[in-house]
Amino acid sequence: MTSLFPPAPSIRCSDADRERTVATLRDESAAGRLTTDELSGRLDRAFAAKTLGDLRALVADLPEGNVNPIAGLVTGVVRTGLGIARVALWIGAGAAALGVVLPIVVGLAVTGNDTAAVAVLGVLAVLGVLVWVKAHRRSRPPRA
């Protein structure tokens, strides 16, 4: 479950939380932001951490560890596996398109232009399929 607000620092951390922190520390060390001694000390503290606050303190001064979760959610870069911002964008775009197209189709049908109404719906269906196919092609991992 994804939350708009980060869990409290007093929440006990999991092994996965520790591993994510360790990966961040190693990446930042590889980028030259931590010396070998700093990395070693922080790794020891990461594996001994009891709470999320302990882990956050280890990466608070690093660019990758200092992320605003709400800003990340809005920009769609939260690493949750859920594209919440993307889903919201699609729902908004769909609602806007429906708000524009539905009155046009109803207006055509009411005035006796049934063929034009069906044609508009057909074009929209084809466009919807094309957009869906393009969106799903981008989300697939590259083949090995």
C-alpha positions as CSV (number, residue, x, y, z in Angstrom):
1,M,0.0,0.0,0.0
2,T,1.4,3.4,-1.0
3,S,0.9,6.4,1.3
4,L,1.2,10.1,0.6
5,F,3.1,10.5,3.8
6,P,6.3,8.6,4.8
7,P,6.1,6.3,7.8
8,A,7.1,7.7,11.2
9,P,10.8,7.5,12.0
10,S,10.1,5.4,15.0
11,I,8.6,2.5,12.9
12,R,10.9,-0.5,13.0
13,C,12.7,-1.2,9.7
14,S,12.7,-4.4,7.7
15,D,15.5,-6.2,6.0
16,A,14.3,-4.8,2.7
17,D,14.6,-1.2,4.1
18,R,18.1,-1.9,5.2
19,E,19.1,-3.3,1.8
20,R,17.6,-0.3,0.0
21,T,19.7,2.0,2.3
22,V,22.8,-0.1,1.7
23,A,22.3,0.1,-2.0
24,T,21.9,3.9,-1.8
25,L,25.1,4.2,0.2
26,R,27.0,2.0,-2.2
27,D,25.8,4.0,-5.2
28,E,26.7,7.3,-3.5
29,S,30.1,6.0,-2.6
30,A,30.7,5.0,-6.2
31,A,29.7,8.5,-7.2
32,G,32.5,9.8,-4.9
33,R,30.2,11.3,-2.3
34,L,31.5,9.0,0.5
35,T,35.0,7.9,1.4
36,T,35.7,4.2,2.0
37,D,35.8,4.8,5.8
38,E,32.5,6.7,5.7
39,L,30.9,4.0,3.7
40,S,32.1,1.3,6.0
41,G,30.8,3.1,9.1
42,R,27.5,3.8,7.5
43,L,27.1,0.2,6.3
44,D,27.7,-1.0,9.8
45,R,25.1,1.4,11.2
46,A,22.7,0.4,8.4
47,F,22.8,-3.3,9.2
48,A,22.4,-2.5,12.9
49,A,19.5,0.0,12.4
50,K,16.3,-0.7,14.3
51,T,14.0,2.1,13.0
52,L,13.4,3.9,9.7
53,G,14.7,7.0,11.4
54,D,18.1,5.3,12.0
55,L,18.2,4.5,8.2
56,R,17.1,8.0,7.1
57,A,19.9,9.6,9.2
58,L,22.4,7.6,7.2
59,V,21.4,9.0,3.9
60,A,20.0,12.4,4.8
61,D,23.1,14.3,3.6
62,L,23.1,12.5,0.2
63,P,21.2,13.6,-2.9
64,E,19.5,10.2,-3.5
65,G,18.6,9.7,0.1
66,N,17.1,13.1,0.6
67,V,13.9,12.7,-1.4
68,N,10.6,14.4,-0.7
69,P,8.1,11.6,-1.0
70,I,5.2,13.9,-2.0
71,A,7.3,15.5,-4.7
72,G,8.3,12.1,-5.9
73,L,4.7,10.9,-6.0
74,V,3.6,14.0,-8.0
75,T,6.4,13.5,-10.5
76,G,5.9,9.8,-10.7
77,V,9.4,8.8,-9.5
78,V,8.4,7.0,-6.3
79,R,9.9,3.6,-6.5
80,T,6.9,1.7,-5.4
81,G,6.1,-0.2,-8.6
82,L,2.9,1.7,-8.8
83,G,2.7,4.5,-11.3
84,I,0.2,6.5,-9.2
85,A,0.9,9.8,-11.0
86,R,0.6,8.0,-14.4
87,V,-2.7,6.4,-13.4
88,A,-4.0,9.7,-12.2
89,L,-2.9,11.3,-15.5
90,W,-4.7,8.7,-17.6
91,I,-7.9,9.0,-15.5
92,G,-7.9,12.8,-15.8
93,A,-7.2,12.6,-19.6
94,G,-10.0,10.1,-20.0
95,A,-12.5,12.1,-18.0
96,A,-11.6,15.3,-20.0
97,A,-11.9,13.4,-23.3
98,L,-15.2,12.0,-22.2
99,G,-16.4,15.5,-21.2
100,V,-15.6,16.8,-24.6
101,V,-16.6,13.9,-26.8
102,L,-19.8,12.8,-25.2
103,P,-21.7,16.0,-25.8
104,I,-20.5,16.0,-29.5
105,V,-21.6,12.4,-30.0
106,V,-25.0,13.0,-28.3
107,G,-25.5,16.2,-30.3
108,L,-24.8,14.3,-33.5
109,A,-27.1,11.5,-32.6
110,V,-29.9,13.8,-31.5
111,T,-29.8,15.8,-34.7
112,G,-30.1,12.6,-36.8
113,N,-26.4,12.3,-37.7
114,D,-26.1,8.7,-36.4
115,T,-23.5,7.8,-39.0
116,A,-21.3,10.8,-37.9
117,A,-21.7,9.8,-34.2
118,V,-20.6,6.2,-34.9
119,A,-17.7,7.5,-37.0
120,V,-16.5,9.7,-34.1
121,L,-16.7,6.8,-31.7
122,G,-14.9,4.6,-34.1
123,V,-12.1,7.0,-34.5
124,L,-11.8,7.5,-30.8
125,A,-11.7,3.7,-30.2
126,V,-8.9,3.3,-32.8
127,L,-6.9,6.2,-31.2
128,G,-7.5,4.7,-27.7
129,V,-6.1,1.3,-28.9
130,L,-3.1,3.0,-30.5
131,V,-2.3,4.9,-27.3
132,W,-2.7,1.8,-25.1
133,V,-0.4,-0.2,-27.4
134,K,2.2,2.5,-27.4
135,A,2.1,2.9,-23.6
136,H,2.5,-0.8,-23.0
137,R,5.3,-1.2,-25.5
138,R,7.3,1.4,-23.5
139,S,6.8,-0.3,-20.2
140,R,8.2,-3.7,-21.3
141,P,11.7,-4.5,-20.2
142,P,14.2,-4.9,-23.1
143,R,14.6,-8.5,-24.4
144,A,17.8,-10.3,-23.5
